[in-house]
Amino acid sequence: MQSMPNHAPSITPIKADLMVCPRWIIPVEPAGVVLEDHALIINRGEIVDLLPREAAAQRYVADTIETLPEHVLIPGLINTHTHAGMTLMRGIADDQPLKTWLEEWIWPLESRWVSTEMVRDGTLLACAEMLLSGMTTFNDMYFFPEAAAEAVDQSGIRANLGILAFDVPTAYGHGADDYLTRGLATRDALRNHPRLSFMLAPHAPYTVSDATFDKVATLAAQTGLGIHIHAHETQHEVDDSLHQYGERPLERLERLGILGPQTLAVHAVALNDADITLMAKHNVQVAHCPVANLKLGSGIARTTALNAAGINIGIGTDGAAGNNRLDLLSETRLAGLLAKGTQQDPGLFPAHSLIYMATLGGARALGLQDQIGSLTIGKRADLCAIALDNATTLPVFDPASQIIHAAGREHVTHVWVDGQCVVKKKHLTEISHGEIYAKAKTWENRFRG
């Protein structure tokens, strides 16, 4: 008797735009996990699957397959605080305390030169540096956000732009009302941009009046926008607030309705226990900028106490004018080492917790945790690949440890934002090196003049 042929039903592969196949994947969610020989599947800029590589090859057919045999793939790094347009002032006034640096160097330069052209050119230079360093999102506070948006659009990076407010007239506006009106108009014009979001950005307690803070609090309640503000950056700031208002800056911000889970306090260096309790009470977020804090002599943030109080911490570079580099990997490593050293406890902030701070912690600080910050199905495909096949990173016993304690931004080889490759084999795909070089030299000559 003749046997019937076996017609097993075939499974039609699912089409996808991109399959990334690294040696290791650290998804950040769930915490502490390292996956080996897995693949990440991306379609239309969204993460649609994360599964073992053999299963991925059977289930999906991708237009592009990126095989990274000795790389670790992590979520794109998130810079929770910077002033991107100020990158053109890199190194212009080193070794000065914050007050002198601002009042005698930076503010006079800005009063003469700040413009849409300067902000666009400076932000494009910053975007190039950040992308090459593995950053896929930055949180900006500067003038002319519409010009910064042009650089964001060109470079392919993701950004959260500040709607600036402070009580000093500049080339950007006549005062706080003007700044807020212009910033909100920019936000309305760009509200549908897939890689842009916005926060209200009152500069600092020492540059913003009670009346302006009242307006910011009202706008935050009306719009649902977060609030991005420098706070307790130095002891001098705290002392001045006590002298002028009879209360510490955070106490004043609480009185004015500024504190809440939507509030991102930048630096948060000069804190006492009561300040930390107050921040925890209102679920305030913190942007920790360790290099800028040290370089400007501001001090060392109490991250161990903040963490113990349940306060979310993201990592920021601050601006390159004060830090001199936009390098979140080195910031994150330093954040961990400062905590270990100041507390004399090597167990503080292990590698996975630091990677969290540089990714999902930053996303939470910006209110973007549902969109980015972890390699989770349904989130946007913002990715960073780091090569661990170099003499400076071998052998590899723990990829998370290598990222924090051995690798640097020079090991970043590929970066994707919204599923689009913006750094490939250490080269920018959307920005011309010649363009940013020419713009930087032009501004160098202008500032020297």
N, C-alpha and C positions, 0 to 999 in steps of 0.2 A: 504494500500500500504506500502510495506516495505521500510524504509529509507535506503539510502546508507551510509555506514560508512564514517566518516570524517577522511580522511587521510591527515592531515596537514603536509606539508613538514618539515622534521626534519633538524636541523642545525648541521652539523658536527663540534664538538669542534676543535679548533686550538691547535695543540700541541706546548708546550713550555718547556724549561728546568726548569724554576724557576718562582714561583709567590710569591712575598713578600707582606704580608698584615699587615701593621702596623696600629696603631691608627691614626697617622698623617703623612703626607708627605709634606715636604717643597722642591719643585722642583727647586727653585732658579730662573728658567725661567718658566713662567713670574715672575717678581719681586713681592715680598710681599705676595705671595699666600701661604696659608696653606690649604691642602686638608685633610678631615677627612673621614675615612672608605673607602679609595681607595686602589687599588692594583697596584703594578708595575710588569710588565711581562717582563721576560728576556729569550732570546733564543740565544745560541751560543755567549754568552758574550755581547750581544747587548740589549739595552732597546727597546722593540717592542711595548709596549703599557702602558698607564697609565689611569686608568678608575675606576669608582665606583666598590666596591668589589662585589656587587651582579651581575653586568654586567660581571665582569671578570670571576666569577664562571660559568656563562652560556656560555661564549664565548671561554674560554681556558681550557685545561686540561694540568696540569704541572706535570713533574716528581717529583718536590719537591715544597711543599707549606710551606713557613715559616710564621707562624702567630705570630705577635708581638703585643699583645693587649694593652700595655701601653707604646709603643715606638713611637719616632719620627724618620722618615727616611729622611736623607739628602744625598746630594752627598758626596763622600769621600773627606776628608779634604786634601788640597794640600799645602805642605811645600815648599815654593818658594826659600828657601836658607838654606843649611846645609852643613856640612862637616862630612859625616856619619862615615868615618873611624876613626875620632877623638873621637868617643864615648868612646873608651878605656882610654882616658885621663880625663874622667869626674872628676872634683874636684881636679885636680892635682896642680893647681896654682890659687887659689881663691884670690880675693881682690887686683888684680894688674891692673894698667892701661894698655891699649891695647899694647903700644909699649914695655913695660917691659914684659908683659905676652908673647908676641910673641918672642922677641929677647933673653930673659933670661930663658924662660921655654919651650915654645912649639917648637920653631925651633931647639934647641939643642936636645930635645927628638926625634924629627922627624929625624934629621940627623943620629942618632944612630939606630933607630928602624924601620923606615918606610920601608915596604916591601909588597909584594903581600899577605903574610900571615896576617900581621897586618891589612891591608885594608879590606881583606875579612872577618876577624873575627870581626873587629870593625863595619863594615857595617852590618853584620848579626845581631849584638846586636842592632844597631840602627833601623834596619828594624823591629825587634821584638817590640821595644818600640813604634815606630811610628804606627805600625798596631794596637797594643793594645790601642793606643790613638785616633784611628779613621782616621789616615792618610792613604791614598791609593796611593799617589804620592809624591815623594820628588825630589828636584832639588839639585844635588850634585856638589861640587867643591873639588876635592882632587886628590891625586896621584893614580896611578894604577887603572884607571877606569875599566879595564878588570877584576880585582879582585872584585871590587864593583858589577860588573854585575853578578858574580857568586852568590853573596849573594842575589841580586835581584831575580835571577832565582830560587833560593832555597825557598825564603820566599813567593813568589807570589805577592809582591808589584810592583808598577809601578815606574819607575825612569827616570829622565832626567839627564844624566851624562855629566860632564864638560870635555872638551878637553883643558887641562890646558896649560897655557903659562905664564912664568915669567923668569927673567934673572938671576936665581940663580941655580947652579948645585945641584942636590940631588941624592939620590939612584935611583930615577925614571928616571932621564935624565941629560944630560950634559948642557942643556940650553934650551932656548925657541924653537929653531928649532927642537931639539930632542923631546921635550914635544909634540909639535904640530904634528910631524910625527907619533909618537907613538899613540897619541890620535885619529888621523884620521884613522890610521890602525885599531884601536879597533872599531871605528864607522863603518868602512867598513865591518869588520868581523861580526858585530852584527846588521847590518842595518835591517834585517828581523825579529828581535826579537819583538814579539807583545807588549811588555811592556817596551821597551827601546826607548828613544830618546836622542838627544845630542845637546849641545850648545858649542860654543867656550867659553873658560873661562880664559881670561887674569886676573891674580889675582887682581891687584890693580894698580892705577897710580904710586904709589911709589915703585913698584917692577917690572914694565914693561917699557922698553925703547920705544922711538919713533919708532925705526926701527921694534921692535916686534909688536907694535900697527899697523904699516903699513901692516905687514904680516897678522895680524888678520883681519883687514878691507878688505884686498884683498880676504882672504879665505871666509869671510862672504858673500861677493858679489858673489863669485864663487859657493858656496855651498848652499846658502840660510839659513845657520845656524844662530841662534841667538847668542847674546854676553852676557855673564853673568859675571859681574865685581863688586867688592867692589868699592864704590865711595863716597867721602865726608863722611867717617865714623866718623872722628873726626876733630876738629878745627886744631889740630896739623898737620894733613895731608894737609889741605888747606894752612896753613902757610908755610909748607915746599915746596909745589908746587909753591907758589908765589915767594919764595926765589930762587928756582932752575930754574923755567921756566918763571917767570914773569907773570904767569896766573894761574887761579884757575883750579883744576883738570877737571871740566866739560868743561871749555873753551878749555883746551888742548885736551880733547877727541873729541870735535867738530872739532877742527882744523885737527885732525888725521883721521876723517871720521868714528869714532866709534859710535857716537850717532845716534839713529834711533828707529823706532817702534819695532825693533827686539832686542833692548838693554835693559837689566835688570840691573838697578843700585841698588846695595845692600846697605842697611843702609840709605844712603842719609840723614844724620843727620845735618851736618854743611852746611846748605843751606841759601843763602840770596835770596831776591826777584828776582834778575837777574838770579840766578841759576834755580829757579823754572820756570821762563819764558823760559829759554833755553831748559829745559827738556820738557816743554809743546810744544814748537816749533817743537821738533823732535819726539814727542809722545813716549818719553822714559817711560818704565815701572819701578816700584819701588818694591823692596822686603823689607818690613818693619819688623824689628826684635826687638821689643820693650824690651824684657827681656835682651838680650845680650847688647843692647845699654845702658841700665841702669846699669847692673851688672859690665860692664867694664868702667863705668863712662864716656861714650862717649857723652851722651846727649839724647835729646828727639826729634825725627823727627817731622817736621812740616806737619803732615798729613792733617790737616784742609786746609792749603794753597795748598798742592799738590792736594787734592781732588777738591778744588774750581777751580783749573787750569785745571781740566779734566784729570789729570794724573792717570792712573790705578795703584792701590796698591794691592799687594798680601801680605800674611803674611808668615814670615819665623821664624824658631827657632834659626838659626845659629847652630854651632856645640855644642854638649854636653860638650866639653872641656871648653867652655866659658859660656854657659848658665846653664849647669848641668842637664837640662831635655829637652826632645823633646816632647813638649806638646802644640799642636797648639790651642786647646780650650782656655787654659789659656793665650796664647799669644794674641789671638783675643780679649778676654775680656779686657786685659790690654790695647790693642791698642785703644779700644773705651773709656776706662776710662781716659787714658792720654789726649786724645783730649778734652773730656768734661771738665776735670779739668784744663788743661792749658789755655783753651779758656773761661772757666767759662760759658759754654753753655751746659746744659744737653741734648739739642735736637740734638747734633751732633752724627753722626754714630749710628743710631738706630740699633736694633738687626738684622733686615733683611739685612741691608747694611754690617754689620760685617760678617754675614754668607756668603754673596756674596764675600767679600774679601778673606775669607778662602777657597772658593771653585772656583767659576767661575772667580773671580779676579785673583786667582793664575793660573788657566788654561790659561787665556789671557796672563799673564806675561810670560808663557812658550811657547806660540804659540800653545797650545793644546786645545783651546776653542771649536773646532769643534769635539773633541773626548770625552772630559770629562768636569767636572765642574758643570753640571746641570743634572737633571733627565729628559732628553729630548729624545723623540723617535729618534732612530738612533745613539745615543751616546753609548759609552761603559758603561757597568754596574759596575761602581765604587760607592759603597754605604757604608753608615755608619748608624747604628741603635743605638739610645741612649734611654735608659730606663728612664722614668720619673715617676716611681711608688715608688720612695724612699722617706723617710721622709725628705730628703734634697731638694727634687724637687717638693713637693706637697704643695698646690694645683696647678693645671695647668690652668691658664687663657690664656696664650699665649705661645705656644710651642717654638716659636723663642726666646722669652725672656728667657725661661728656659734654652735653649741651651747655651746662652751667659752668663747669669748672675747667674744661679743656678747650672747647671750641670757641671761636670768635666769629665776628661777622664776615671775616675773610673765608669762612667755610660755607657760607650760604651760597648755594648754586642756582636754585630755582625758587621763584615766588609766583604765586597765582593770586589774583584778586577777582572775586566773582567768577571764578573758573577760567579767567583769561591769564595766560602766561605773560607776566610783565618783567620778569628776570629769567633768562634762560642761559645756563652755563656761565653764570656770573656777568652776563651782559644785559643791559636794559633793552627792552624791545620797543618801547614807546617814546623814549627820550634820547635825543642825540647828545653824545658827549661834547661834540663840537659846539652845539648850541649853548649848553650850560657853561662851558668854559669861556666862550666869548662874552656871555652876559656877566659872569662873575668878574672877569678882567675889566669890563666897562665900569662896573660899580666900584671896583677897587680903585680905579683911577679917579673916579668922581669923589669918593670919600677922601682920598689923599689930597685932592685939590682944595 
